[in-house]
Amino acid sequence: METHRVKVITDDGTTKHIAKLHKAVVRKEGKRAVDSADFEVSIKTPAETGYIVSYIQDVADTTYLTSVYNFQGTDRDEGGFDLDGDGTHNAYQKPYGASSNTEYNIGGVVGNDGRFLSNYCAEFDGTNTAGRDKITVSNNADHHDFSGQFDIYAWAENKNDGSDGDIRIIFSKIDTGGSGSGVELGIKKVSGSWLVYGRVRISGTDHTYVGGAFHSNFRLTTKPVLLRMRRDSSDEIRVTINEATDNGVWDGGSNEAYSTSADLSNTSSLFIGSDGSTNRWKGIAHQLRLYCGGFLPDSESHHIMTDSPQCMTMKFRGTAYKVIDRTNMKEVRCVGQGKLLYQTVFTGKNTASGSNTTMWSSTSSDGDDYGNDTNGDALVVRPDNNNIYDRSSVANNTAYNTEHKHVIQSLALHAEEDISSPKWKVIHNQLSSNNSQNGSGGFLFGSWVAGGTFLQQVRLLCASNNMNIWANARKTFFLEKNTGITTPYKFTQDGSNQESVNISESGDSDMLRVNDIEVIGGGRPLTKQETKNTTNNSNITTLSQYPIVLQQIEVINNLSNGNFSNGDILTEGTDFDVAYDSKKITFKGDAISAVMSVRITYQYEDPDNIKRWSTASAPNRVTDVGRFSARLYVTQMTAGNDLSTLAQKIVNTSTGLQELRKRYTIKVPYLLNNLRENHEIGIKNIVKGIGNSTTYVDTIVRQIEWRYPECRTIIHAGEISYDGLDLMTLEAETSGNLTSGTFKTKAV
């Protein structure tokens, strides 16, 4: 079988098409920019401007890959066909960071440990508790096809309790009706040991497999194990654990394989963590894979067993903005789907449509969705009609201050087209309450006035609270501590092999040197009402203040104008126009058919309410390297304490932002699948002075680029942090909507 470990799918909105891929360059840009990708596909591939394009890259052949669930804070499918869970499961453990470091252990059913320690995972507690019960995936007749060959893999951990005879199901696609068919995979407790278990149902008759004692010493608890069920080209169904058949048998007989060519398809839902209503899983699910229409040969399956685990299989999804037809292929250039979120511009008026009562509930768990977590510390703040966030708007508990992470959650929600059905999910359970583990209070002292793009605001909030961000291809947005997620991954260049890893230092930059900073904040906008007549002064009225946002114009006395009633609200563009730069409102249309009196409500900024804060490093720092000054405008912040915190983070006298920072480029001669942004890795190149014979240099992954068919991965690491450079680049990002910016005043 030809190996295809990459796959491109184009989607015209109705049909998903698997492309014949010639070339791909995929860029994960982290917080620096929106992800992008360039593809060359067969001329026969349906691809037009506006199509949604997905790029899947895996450790094993993707030809028959139907769905893959990596459980990185969500139950969304990364196989390319969007066979998502129902979203009701919200118990996801955060990464440990290191197996010997219990900083991130939330004390769940089973600790996230072993090979998956740098990833998130789904937790099941063996009950039907809302949010911790099974994941339900609706049946899909086009893709859930068990009429022929299939392959199911589940990386999981089990809680070592229960009684003999208990069954725990990790995967179920079965019709329990009198003539139903289907398959299940899980474990069963026999004579005190948990053994791998499988069930095949054919027209109402069950056939079961129970493993032998070969792997009973695993007890499916101390480390993750790989459970597998497949039907091969000989129509034999086998169940294995960690690639071994485990000396088990079917139906109490002596056969390790069950032979049948029966169609096992059904219209029932697919369940993860239960058979639908009983036999619930108790433990952790790290990854679940489903292949339909084929199976993986042992050589490919072995990679799933031995390769480092993935945190994302779908590396990119975005929109084709340019398609060029060549003689024998098409060039498809794409921008990531995060573009709409990152570049959403917030003004002084909250225009979000729809409603979302669940985001204010007290039942959402673990801070991984909109709402409170089980500890009551993940409180989302709702903005008022003018997009202002303050502590009085914290849901359910006004005693809490406004936390940075919850403002970001709410900003993401209000960037949605319809907040009643949000497409993006925000994960922040890697951060403790108030982000105290990062050495910061974690909350804003004053109000946050939403303005500028989503990404600009997120950068500022993260900069003042030691947070970092990244997003995956399935619209999941992660907030994590900016010191990175510890991983066991090390890269060494020893010069002995031209095809080995290449590690280079990109050089130092004094762009990050800031040891004298002035931060200028904004004041909370004030509201003013003025009463005017629509026909005075040739239908033009001049306000007493420059309006930031015109909230409404209400008819308070229609006088002789029969087109309106008292209490009516005039419509901008139809009844009036606004010139913000001249404070003028021009009435028109029916509003000037006869005189009437109106009340104009608007917001304006009080110059006397602007907060200022400045700080500088210790004099000896300035003496050592010279004075590097900057000025930063942050109109979103309204309290001096918040401006002080941000200024101190930028200057960062404890670690010396004024010190030169290192940037590294790591070129890997294969397609790397186990890394993502904000992972901490170790690198060593003794020849170039990076590390030494006994020590690696720890650095954080910031950007990743994959190249096919060259099969190369380029990692950019180090240096980039929420500090001077990031904040300075805000100035050039969106000049038309800029509300935050810096400029370098002097460099001595």
VOGU-3710 file (C-alpha; in Angstrom, 3 decimals, decimal comma):
1> methrvkvit> 0,000/0,000/0,000  1,350/3,442/-0,906  1,910/5,615/2,140  0,167/8,980/2,313  0,905/10,697/5,600  -0,386/14,059/4,432  -3,812/14,895/3,089  -5,465/18,047/1,748  -9,248/18,408/1,711  -11,049/21,206/-0,142
11> ddgttkhiak> -14,598/22,092/0,856  -16,998/24,022/-1,376  -19,571/24,269/1,395  -21,464/21,206/0,225  -18,898/18,539/-0,580  -15,449/17,768/0,792  -12,929/16,764/-1,878  -9,687/14,909/-1,190  -6,988/16,574/-3,265  -4,031/14,987/-4,994
21> lhkavvrkeg> -1,261/16,945/-3,342  1,951/17,879/-5,145  3,425/20,387/-2,716  2,625/22,093/0,569  4,133/24,841/2,703  2,194/25,310/5,937  3,038/28,004/8,482  1,850/28,102/12,078  2,574/31,676/13,099  1,586/31,592/16,751
31> kravdsadfe> 0,774/35,013/18,141  2,791/36,839/15,498  0,345/36,606/12,612  -2,484/34,609/11,131  -1,515/31,111/9,958  -1,065/30,640/6,207  -0,458/27,884/3,671  0,416/27,423/0,004  -0,566/24,247/-1,833  0,002/22,789/-5,277
41> vsiktpaetg> -2,684/20,254/-6,137  -3,804/18,350/-9,200  -5,535/20,409/-11,872  -8,527/18,108/-11,390  -8,926/19,034/-7,727  -12,004/21,202/-7,080  -10,525/24,389/-5,635  -11,806/27,933/-6,005  -11,459/31,192/-4,144  -13,495/30,994/-0,956
51> yivsyiqdva> -13,162/27,217/-0,519  -12,209/25,956/2,938  -8,932/24,032/2,775  -7,693/21,606/5,457  -4,230/20,085/5,792  -3,853/16,832/7,770  -0,398/15,518/8,608  0,003/12,326/10,593  2,512/9,758/11,813  0,686/7,036/9,853
61> dttyltsvyn> -1,041/6,660/6,497  -4,101/8,938/6,183  -5,775/7,211/3,208  -8,569/5,640/5,248  -8,457/8,036/8,194  -12,063/8,913/8,992  -11,693/10,798/12,256  -9,157/11,460/14,985  -9,890/12,977/18,387  -6,867/14,420/20,198
71> fqgtdrdegg> -8,936/15,815/23,100  -7,006/19,066/23,331  -9,675/20,750/25,381  -12,419/19,734/22,946  -14,080/16,742/21,319  -13,629/18,151/17,819  -12,512/15,847/15,023  -9,177/16,551/13,295  -9,543/13,946/10,550  -10,890/16,486/8,074
81> fdldgdgthn> -14,564/15,499/7,923  -15,741/17,360/11,056  -17,302/14,351/12,776  -17,353/16,313/16,008  -18,634/15,347/19,399  -21,712/17,041/20,787  -19,700/19,421/22,958  -21,318/18,361/26,236  -18,115/16,871/27,664  -16,042/19,579/29,322
91> ayqkpygass> -13,703/17,723/31,705  -10,222/18,073/30,208  -7,031/17,773/32,195  -4,227/20,215/31,525  -0,613/19,257/30,796  1,597/18,365/33,713  4,551/20,098/32,144  6,775/17,263/33,436  5,926/13,917/34,979  8,011/14,754/38,052
101> nteyniggvv> 6,424/18,173/38,418  3,020/18,144/40,094  2,405/21,842/39,546  -0,391/21,154/37,114  -1,944/18,063/38,673  -5,601/18,814/39,267  -6,074/15,611/41,235  -8,420/14,053/38,732  -9,569/10,470/38,338  -6,206/9,487/36,850
111> gndgrflsny> -3,214/11,786/36,502  -2,160/12,847/33,010  1,224/11,161/32,931  3,646/9,221/30,784  4,125/9,895/27,084  1,224/12,380/26,891  2,422/14,648/29,696  2,764/17,705/27,418  -0,788/17,469/26,058  -4,299/18,018/27,314
121> caefdgtnta> -6,601/15,003/27,663  -10,240/14,058/28,274  -11,263/12,803/31,695  -14,154/10,430/32,417  -15,244/9,665/35,978  -17,353/6,566/35,281  -20,645/8,283/36,034  -23,310/10,114/34,081  -22,351/13,425/35,700  -23,034/16,240/33,258
131> grdkitvsnn> -19,817/17,336/31,572  -17,921/14,179/32,546  -20,040/11,586/30,805  -19,639/10,106/27,328  -18,912/12,024/24,142  -21,591/11,536/21,496  -20,850/11,749/17,765  -23,854/11,695/15,453  -23,971/8,932/12,870  -22,593/9,839/9,464
141> adhhdfsgqf> -23,614/7,380/6,760  -20,913/8,617/4,369  -18,029/8,036/6,761  -19,126/5,628/9,524  -18,927/2,671/7,186  -18,263/-0,677/8,860  -19,350/-2,817/5,934  -15,768/-3,780/5,120  -12,376/-3,230/6,659  -11,971/-0,874/9,612
151> diyawaenkn> -9,408/0,030/12,264  -9,988/1,581/15,706  -7,241/2,869/18,026  -7,597/4,291/21,526  -4,797/5,629/23,703  -6,228/5,561/27,226  -5,631/5,145/30,948  -7,932/3,387/33,391  -8,676/3,851/37,092  -7,738/0,609/38,808
161> dgsdgdirii> -10,874/-0,049/40,821  -14,174/-1,765/40,182  -15,363/-5,365/40,546  -14,888/-8,543/38,554  -17,232/-8,568/35,584  -17,232/-4,777/35,180  -16,884/-3,528/31,600  -15,624/-0,085/30,585  -16,107/0,994/26,979  -13,857/3,552/25,285
171> fskidtggsg> -15,404/3,242/21,777  -18,896/2,107/20,779  -20,709/2,140/17,448  -23,355/-0,485/17,961  -27,083/-1,022/17,533  -28,389/-2,920/20,547  -31,729/-3,665/18,888  -32,953/-7,184/18,256  -31,367/-7,340/14,822  -28,697/-4,700/15,335
181> sgvelgikkv> -25,016/-4,825/14,438  -21,865/-2,926/15,401  -18,580/-2,943/17,288  -17,251/-1,935/20,721  -13,788/-1,659/22,252  -12,902/-1,418/25,919  -11,726/-3,395/28,937  -13,213/-5,974/31,313  -12,197/-6,905/34,850  -11,501/-10,616/35,262
191> sgswlvygrv> -10,039/-12,215/38,416  -8,878/-8,855/39,711  -7,196/-7,696/36,469  -8,423/-5,346/33,770  -8,105/-7,030/30,352  -8,727/-5,734/26,843  -12,296/-6,371/25,654  -14,073/-6,257/22,301  -17,617/-6,917/21,131  -18,962/-7,557/17,637
201> risgtdhtyv> -22,732/-7,653/17,155  -24,175/-9,278/14,016  -27,930/-9,145/13,465  -28,642/-9,201/17,180  -26,036/-11,826/18,151  -23,026/-10,796/20,253  -19,508/-12,141/19,914  -17,027/-11,002/22,562  -13,272/-11,049/23,012  -11,480/-10,997/26,369
211> ggafhsnfrl> -7,709/-10,676/26,569  -5,439/-13,089/28,381  -3,083/-12,510/31,292  -0,105/-11,473/29,154  -0,644/-7,777/29,886  -2,443/-8,027/33,188  0,620/-6,492/34,860  -0,194/-3,225/33,087  -3,486/-3,083/34,964  -4,205/-0,260/32,494
221> ttkpvllrmr> -3,426/2,380/35,088  0,198/3,369/35,537  0,871/4,290/31,910  -1,267/4,920/28,833  -1,958/1,827/26,743  -2,971/1,463/23,100  -6,169/-0,523/22,512  -6,943/-1,589/18,950  -9,689/-3,423/17,046  -9,417/-4,058/13,287
231> rdssdeirvt> -10,906/-6,096/10,470  -8,251/-6,912/7,880  -8,304/-7,957/4,221  -8,991/-11,577/5,278  -12,148/-10,467/7,144  -10,546/-11,377/10,454  -11,330/-9,150/13,445  -8,556/-8,894/16,021  -8,290/-7,025/19,306  -4,878/-6,040/20,659
241> ineatdngvw> -3,250/-4,091/23,456  0,097/-2,401/22,830  0,357/-4,309/19,524  -0,002/-7,714/21,236  -2,981/-10,092/20,934  -2,598/-10,764/24,654  -3,366/-14,491/24,329  -7,055/-13,665/24,448  -9,885/-15,581/22,757  -13,313/-14,952/21,249
251> dggsneayst> -16,473/-16,324/22,917  -14,577/-18,606/25,275  -13,079/-20,590/22,408  -9,485/-20,842/21,276  -9,348/-18,373/18,395  -7,600/-14,996/18,673  -9,351/-13,830/15,484  -13,044/-13,753/14,655  -13,838/-14,215/10,952  -16,852/-12,489/9,444
261> sadlsntssl> -17,656/-10,489/6,343  -20,946/-9,218/7,787  -21,867/-5,575/7,411  -21,442/-4,062/10,883  -22,703/-0,607/9,944  -25,638/0,937/11,779  -27,399/4,251/12,228  -26,689/4,570/15,967  -24,514/7,338/17,310  -20,841/6,777/17,985
271> figsdgstnr> -19,936/7,001/21,667  -16,582/7,697/23,289  -16,360/6,686/26,946  -19,505/4,567/27,129  -21,736/2,200/25,189  -24,384/4,909/25,284  -25,956/4,458/28,699  -23,841/1,980/30,706  -20,322/0,558/30,959  -18,793/4,007/31,313
281> wkgiahqlrl> -15,063/4,622/31,049  -13,293/5,706/34,216  -9,986/7,318/33,508  -8,417/9,279/30,670  -8,670/9,302/26,887  -5,622/10,696/25,107  -6,458/9,960/21,486  -9,016/7,994/19,475  -8,632/7,143/15,784  -11,101/5,613/13,355
291> ycggflpdse> -10,306/4,244/9,891  -13,118/3,025/7,623  -12,783/1,296/4,251  -9,310/0,010/5,065  -6,867/-0,734/7,869  -3,290/0,098/8,698  -0,566/-2,466/8,017  1,649/-3,307/10,970  4,450/-1,080/9,682  2,176/1,988/9,825
301> shhimtdspq> 0,399/0,940/13,002  3,754/0,698/14,735  4,216/4,459/14,357  1,041/5,099/16,348  2,500/2,906/19,087  6,053/4,257/19,143  6,107/7,828/17,772  5,805/10,781/20,136  2,141/11,697/20,626  0,518/14,463/18,645
311> cmtmkfrgta> -1,264/17,455/20,056  -2,768/18,234/16,654  -3,276/16,148/13,514  -4,931/18,848/11,433  -2,131/21,361/11,117  -4,055/23,959/9,135  -7,523/25,027/8,092  -8,258/28,221/6,257  -9,822/29,952/3,287  -8,432/29,971/-0,242
321> ykvidrtnmk> -7,950/33,622/-1,184  -6,143/33,025/-4,484  -6,226/30,087/-6,912  -3,943/30,029/-9,957  -4,524/27,447/-12,684  -1,297/26,146/-14,203  -0,840/23,642/-17,030  -1,011/20,530/-14,873  -1,731/21,783/-11,372  -3,360/24,496/-9,288
331> evrcvgqgkl> -1,694/26,841/-6,840  -3,950/27,404/-3,847  -2,981/30,149/-1,408  -4,782/30,198/1,909  -5,103/32,284/5,048  -5,956/30,649/8,377  -9,455/30,758/9,783  -8,132/32,705/12,761  -8,025/35,771/10,518  -11,648/36,651/11,253
341> lyqtvftgkn> -11,150/36,298/14,981  -7,727/37,952/15,248  -8,629/40,908/13,052  -12,093/41,574/14,463  -12,198/45,254/15,387  -13,912/46,311/18,607  -15,431/49,758/18,777  -17,104/51,550/21,620  -20,409/49,829/20,991  -21,262/46,185/21,679
351> tasgsnttmw> -22,955/44,967/18,498  -22,892/41,228/19,236  -26,027/39,440/18,098  -27,726/36,535/19,790  -27,668/35,576/23,453  -25,890/32,963/25,487  -27,353/32,233/28,884  -25,068/29,255/29,498  -21,980/31,454/29,477  -23,218/32,989/32,732
361> sstssdgddy> -24,130/29,680/34,377  -22,351/28,250/37,393  -22,152/24,687/36,084  -19,517/24,821/33,345  -16,456/23,016/34,652  -12,714/23,544/34,786  -12,619/26,958/33,168  -12,467/25,470/29,701  -15,597/27,087/28,352  -17,712/30,161/28,904
371> gndtngdalv> -18,912/30,246/32,498  -17,711/29,314/35,958  -15,558/26,351/36,762  -16,255/23,884/39,532  -14,082/25,857/41,921  -15,939/29,070/41,235  -12,841/30,887/40,028  -13,418/30,968/36,270  -15,838/33,830/36,051  -16,528/35,330/32,659
381> vrpdnnniyd> -17,110/39,061/32,459  -19,789/40,462/30,240  -19,327/43,855/28,615  -21,925/46,550/28,837  -23,486/48,025/25,705  -20,396/50,170/25,245  -17,932/47,242/25,336  -16,613/48,148/28,771  -15,576/45,353/31,131  -15,356/45,994/34,847
391> rssvanntay> -15,653/44,049/38,070  -19,326/44,907/38,478  -20,026/42,871/35,338  -18,409/39,654/36,577  -20,986/36,891/36,322  -22,560/35,610/39,535  -20,016/37,067/41,941  -19,289/40,778/42,069  -16,640/40,228/44,746  -14,205/39,070/42,080
401> ntehkhviqs> -11,995/41,425/40,186  -11,900/41,170/36,409  -9,347/38,533/35,406  -7,350/38,977/32,214  -8,182/35,490/30,943  -11,910/36,047/31,380  -11,835/39,316/29,485  -10,122/37,431/26,638  -12,820/34,751/26,816  -15,517/37,333/26,547
411> lalhaeedis> -13,742/39,196/23,737  -13,567/35,940/21,786  -17,245/35,298/22,392  -18,266/38,769/21,279  -16,141/38,465/18,151  -18,475/35,665/17,053  -21,106/36,273/14,421  -23,712/34,906/16,825  -22,806/34,502/20,482  -25,695/32,086/21,002
421> spkwkvihnq> -23,756/29,544/18,924  -20,028/30,288/19,353  -17,657/28,598/16,917  -14,467/29,276/18,887  -13,692/27,575/22,175  -11,352/29,215/24,690  -9,233/26,945/26,906  -7,507/28,451/29,935  -7,518/25,701/32,553  -3,703/25,472/32,316
431> lssnnsqngs> -3,744/28,748/34,249  -4,654/28,596/37,919  -7,107/30,986/39,492  -5,869/34,552/39,127  -2,869/33,062/37,314  -1,062/33,128/40,664  1,442/30,477/39,607  2,834/33,020/37,189  3,705/35,446/39,939  0,972/37,918/39,123
441> ggflfgswva> -2,297/38,975/40,655  -4,028/37,988/37,461  -6,754/40,613/37,555  -7,375/44,140/36,364  -7,705/46,880/38,941  -9,796/49,031/36,660  -12,117/48,714/33,706  -11,094/47,383/30,304  -12,454/49,476/27,445  -12,607/47,199/24,404
451> ggtflqqvrl> -11,046/48,816/21,350  -8,798/47,843/18,472  -8,447/44,342/17,060  -8,935/41,169/19,055  -5,264/40,227/18,661  -4,046/43,646/19,802  -6,091/43,405/22,976  -5,065/39,821/23,671  -1,395/40,771/23,367  -1,792/43,563/25,878
461> lcasnnmniw> -3,716/41,412/28,347  -1,175/38,619/28,026  1,754/41,012/28,333  0,520/42,301/31,670  -0,201/38,847/33,088  2,516/36,457/31,853  0,265/34,564/29,463  0,790/33,153/25,996  -1,665/32,168/23,268  -1,954/29,660/20,466
471> anarktffle> -4,818/28,270/18,406  -5,328/24,981/16,613  -7,014/24,349/13,272  -10,364/23,422/14,839  -11,116/26,841/16,279  -9,782/26,225/19,757  -7,939/29,117/21,389  -5,511/28,360/24,238  -4,287/30,651/27,036  -1,224/29,288/28,834
481> kntgittpyk> 1,606/30,552/30,993  4,281/32,236/28,905  7,136/30,167/30,298  5,979/27,358/28,038  4,759/23,790/28,459  7,659/21,540/29,398  8,308/18,645/27,017  10,919/15,860/26,921  11,903/16,761/23,358  15,603/17,452/22,692
491> ftqdgsnqes> 17,321/18,418/19,434  21,060/18,060/18,893  23,289/18,995/15,973  26,596/17,172/16,111  27,807/17,810/12,550  28,396/14,149/11,788  25,501/13,817/9,375  24,511/16,323/6,706  20,913/15,072/6,963  20,741/15,591/10,724
501> vnisesgdsd> 19,014/18,364/12,613  20,420/21,815/11,869  20,378/24,356/14,702  21,395/27,946/14,183  21,207/31,133/16,170  19,376/33,863/14,296  21,253/36,637/16,035  20,593/39,166/18,757  18,358/42,159/18,505  18,189/45,307/20,588
511> mlrvndievi> 14,630/45,844/19,362  13,630/44,167/22,617  15,671/46,468/24,803  13,353/48,685/26,794  14,592/50,044/30,103  12,697/53,312/30,229  8,985/53,121/29,481  6,082/55,527/29,628  2,653/53,940/29,430  -0,295/56,202/28,704
521> gggrpltkqe> -3,748/54,835/29,371  -7,233/55,930/28,510  -10,097/57,107/30,617  -13,443/55,442/30,881  -15,740/57,105/28,344  -18,414/59,368/29,762  -22,036/59,412/28,642  -23,850/62,605/27,713  -27,371/63,439/26,588  -28,386/66,526/24,642
531> tknttnnsni> -31,822/67,625/23,466  -32,087/69,112/19,969  -34,646/69,982/17,312  -34,162/68,197/14,000  -34,822/71,199/11,756  -32,747/73,849/13,496  -29,668/75,336/11,791  -30,510/73,915/8,364  -31,063/70,437/9,856  -27,525/70,329/11,296
541> ttlsqypivl> -26,833/70,147/15,040  -23,428/70,430/16,707  -22,735/68,414/19,847  -20,848/69,908/22,774  -18,281/67,043/22,853  -16,584/64,882/20,226  -18,549/61,621/20,221  -16,761/58,281/20,411  -19,976/56,313/19,988  -23,412/57,600/19,155
551> qqievinnls> -25,663/55,306/21,159  -29,106/56,457/20,086  -31,334/59,346/19,050  -34,797/59,093/20,613  -37,890/61,100/19,702  -39,118/62,814/22,880  -41,664/65,135/21,270  -42,789/64,570/17,704  -44,538/67,968/17,657  -45,940/68,314/14,115
561> ngnfsngdil> -43,991/65,401/12,585  -46,537/62,649/12,003  -43,939/60,193/10,713  -42,737/59,415/14,231  -44,156/58,715/17,667  -42,647/59,662/20,975  -40,115/57,009/22,001  -39,153/56,069/18,441  -35,431/55,555/17,760  -34,022/57,194/14,652
571> tegtdfdvay> -31,965/55,117/12,193  -28,471/56,200/11,205  -28,107/56,543/7,445  -31,874/56,861/6,966  -32,831/59,582/9,415  -29,444/61,139/10,128  -25,700/61,048/9,410  -22,854/61,574/11,895  -19,547/63,394/11,328  -17,495/62,353/14,361
581> dskkitfkgd> -14,539/64,590/13,574  -16,682/67,751/13,503  -19,241/66,845/16,221  -22,049/67,381/13,702  -25,267/65,426/13,143  -27,188/66,054/9,928  -30,860/65,092/10,021  -32,561/64,025/6,819  -35,482/62,153/5,293  -38,629/61,924/7,386
591> aisavmsvri> -36,769/63,396/10,354  -36,874/66,838/8,703  -40,334/66,620/7,128  -41,474/68,625/10,147  -39,917/69,877/13,353  -39,557/67,460/16,285  -37,519/67,253/19,453  -35,014/64,441/20,020  -32,703/63,278/22,817  -29,182/62,390/21,606
601> tyqyedpdni> -27,216/59,951/23,782  -23,528/59,501/23,062  -20,176/58,749/24,646  -17,135/60,965/24,711  -13,671/60,806/26,245  -12,796/63,174/29,049  -9,177/64,366/28,556  -8,884/65,033/32,277  -9,611/61,354/33,002  -6,546/59,942/31,185
611> krwstasapn> -4,256/57,913/33,461  -0,472/57,997/33,119  2,262/55,806/34,493  5,968/55,666/33,821  8,781/53,517/35,162  12,462/52,813/34,450  15,027/50,163/35,238  17,679/50,509/37,917  20,234/53,206/37,053  23,057/50,694/36,744
621> rvtdvgrfsa> 21,121/48,936/33,966  20,898/52,168/32,011  24,569/52,817/32,707  25,534/49,357/31,453  23,701/49,323/28,137  22,454/52,854/27,606  18,939/54,214/27,798  16,361/52,557/25,555  13,073/54,402/25,854  9,609/53,767/24,533
631> rlyvtqmtag> 6,130/55,170/24,884  3,081/52,936/24,793  -0,529/54,074/24,377  -2,995/51,688/25,968  -6,397/53,325/25,769  -8,068/50,116/26,907  -6,672/50,437/30,447  -8,176/52,928/32,845  -6,392/52,310/36,170  -2,929/53,429/37,167
641> ndlstlaqki> -2,179/50,086/38,834  -2,845/48,250/35,570  -0,600/50,600/33,636  2,094/50,173/36,281  1,899/46,388/36,029  2,189/46,488/32,257  5,119/48,903/32,380  6,975/46,738/34,862  6,391/43,622/32,767  7,847/45,357/29,729
651> vntstglqel> 10,902/46,693/31,516  11,122/43,446/33,480  14,031/44,482/35,662  14,284/41,059/37,320  15,215/39,170/34,166  16,416/42,109/32,160  14,372/42,690/29,042  17,149/45,153/28,331  19,429/42,133/27,849  19,830/40,887/24,298
661> rkrytikvpy> 17,613/37,900/23,524  18,410/34,842/21,453  16,455/33,537/18,510  16,937/30,036/17,155  16,033/28,186/13,990  15,841/24,386/14,123  15,595/22,565/10,791  14,434/18,967/11,087  14,809/16,587/8,089  11,353/15,041/8,512
671> llnnlrenhe> 7,760/16,091/9,124  7,557/16,628/12,866  4,144/16,014/14,411  4,560/16,253/18,170  5,233/19,969/18,666  3,131/23,099/18,683  3,486/26,693/19,781  4,425/27,327/23,432  6,108/23,938/23,851  9,467/24,172/25,605
681> igiknivkgi> 12,240/22,135/23,967  15,944/21,591/24,554  18,508/22,369/21,831  22,256/21,823/21,558  24,893/22,770/18,972  28,236/22,841/20,733  30,093/24,085/17,652  27,999/27,259/17,623  28,040/27,682/21,371  24,461/26,576/21,965
691> gnsttyvdti> 24,614/24,420/25,079  27,540/22,220/26,031  28,389/18,548/26,429  26,106/18,154/29,426  23,557/20,921/29,049  20,797/21,797/26,592  19,481/25,307/26,084  15,789/25,431/26,918  13,761/27,514/24,503  10,095/27,922/23,584
701> vrqiewrype> 8,580/27,111/20,196  7,035/30,224/18,622  6,461/29,334/14,958  6,498/26,102/12,934  6,658/25,528/9,178  6,124/22,204/7,402  7,296/21,534/3,844  6,097/18,671/1,660  7,347/16,755/-0,355  10,734/17,841/0,999
711> crtiihagei> 9,558/16,412/4,327  11,187/19,127/6,395  10,101/20,998/9,499  11,423/24,444/10,395  10,998/25,556/14,004  11,489/29,142/15,159  12,077/29,382/18,890  13,209/31,733/21,629  13,200/35,504/21,900  9,637/36,176/20,921
721> sydgldlmtl> 7,634/37,057/23,986  4,906/39,459/25,020  7,240/42,362/25,459  8,660/45,356/23,662  8,828/43,916/20,162  5,296/42,573/20,182  3,853/45,780/21,526  5,850/47,891/19,121  4,573/45,906/16,161  1,036/46,871/17,114
731> eaetsgnlts> 1,811/50,292/15,676  2,178/48,925/12,157  -0,567/46,311/12,159  -3,729/48,262/11,537  -3,114/51,948/11,190  -6,771/52,656/10,526  -7,989/51,085/13,744  -4,963/51,494/15,972  -5,715/52,087/19,619  -2,414/50,868/21,009
741> gtfktkav> 1,041/51,630/19,772  4,589/52,455/20,745  7,474/54,364/19,355  11,111/54,397/20,309  12,018/57,823/21,636  15,773/57,408/21,897  18,511/54,817/21,970  21,815/55,865/23,469
//
